[in-house]
Amino acid sequence: MTNVFLVRHAHSNYSTDEWNRPLSEKGRLAIEALLKIFSKIAINVVISSPYRRAVETVEGINRNLEVILIEDFKERTISLKKADDFHGEVLKAWVNPHYKLAGGESNKEAQTRGVTALQQIIRKYAGKNIIIGTHGNLMALILNEFDSSFDFHFWQRLTMPDVYQLTFKNEELTSIKRV
C-alpha cells in the first residue's frame, strides 16, 4: 500500500507574492497539530509545492527528511492580476472546468497537472508513506478527480492546515479520508 498525505499549507497572510509568502504566526502555531498527527506515522518521503508557505508547513514535520520541491504541486493560478472577486472566479471555474481568466489556469488544466504529478509520485515511491505539501484549490481538484463530492463547497470548508490521506494498492485508489 502507498499512502499519500495531501497537506494543505497552514495559514499565511495574503500577499500577491505567491512564491515567497510565509506562514503567519497563526500558521506556525497550527503546525503543532500536524506534528501530533504525524508523530505515529512512519513517513518515508516529503514533497512540497515550491511556494514558501507550503514548504514551511511540511518542513516542520519531515523528521529530517529532505523536502523535495515539485512545481506541479503549486497552487492553481487564477489570473496574472489580483481577481476582483476571487471566490466568484473560483466558483465559475468549478462550474465550467475549462473557464479561465487571462494568464490563469482552468480547473481542468490544474487538475491534470496535479493528478499527473501524483501518479508519478505513486509509481516512484510505491509502498511508501508520502507527505505532499500543497494548496487548497489544487488539493480539492486532485481529490475531485477520484470523487466528485470534493467540489467548490468542499474547497470552501478546508482548514489551514488540512490533511487528507489517499491510500493506493498498486496504482489503484482504495480510500480517501481526512486525517
MOLINLIN-V357170 format. One line per field, one symbol per residue. ss: DSSP state (H for helix, E for strand, L for the rest). phi: phi as a letter, one per 20 degrees, with the letter a starting at -180 (. if undefined). burial: b if it has 9 or more other C-alpha atoms within 8 Angstrom, else e. A space follows every 10 residues. Layout:
BEGIN
ss = ???
phi = ???
burial = ???
END
This chain:
BEGIN
ss = LEEEEEEELL LELLLLLLLL LLELHHHHHH HHHHHHHHLL LLLLEEEELL LHHHHHHHHL LLLLLLEEEL HHHLLLLLLL LLLLLHHHHH HHHHHLLLLL LLLLLLHHHH HHHHHHHHHH HHHHLLLLEE EEEELHHHHH HHHHHHLLLL LHHHHHHLLL LEEEEEEEEL LEEEEEEEL
phi = .ddddfdfgf fcffbfegfd fefefgffff fgffgfgefd cfedbccbgf fgfffffeff delmefeeec gfefffefaf dfffcgffff fgfffcgefb egnedfgfff ffffffffff ffffdgnddc ecebcgffgf ffffgebffe cgffgfefdc ebccdddcdl defdacbfd
burial = bbbbbbbbbb bbeeeeeeee bbbbebbbeb beebbebbee eebebbbbbb bbbbbbbbeb bbeeeebeeb eebbbbebbe eeeeeeeebb bbbbeebbbb eebbbbbbbb bebbbebebe bbeebbebbb bbbbbbbbbb bbbbbeeeeb bbebbeeeeb bbbbbbbbbe eebeebeee
END
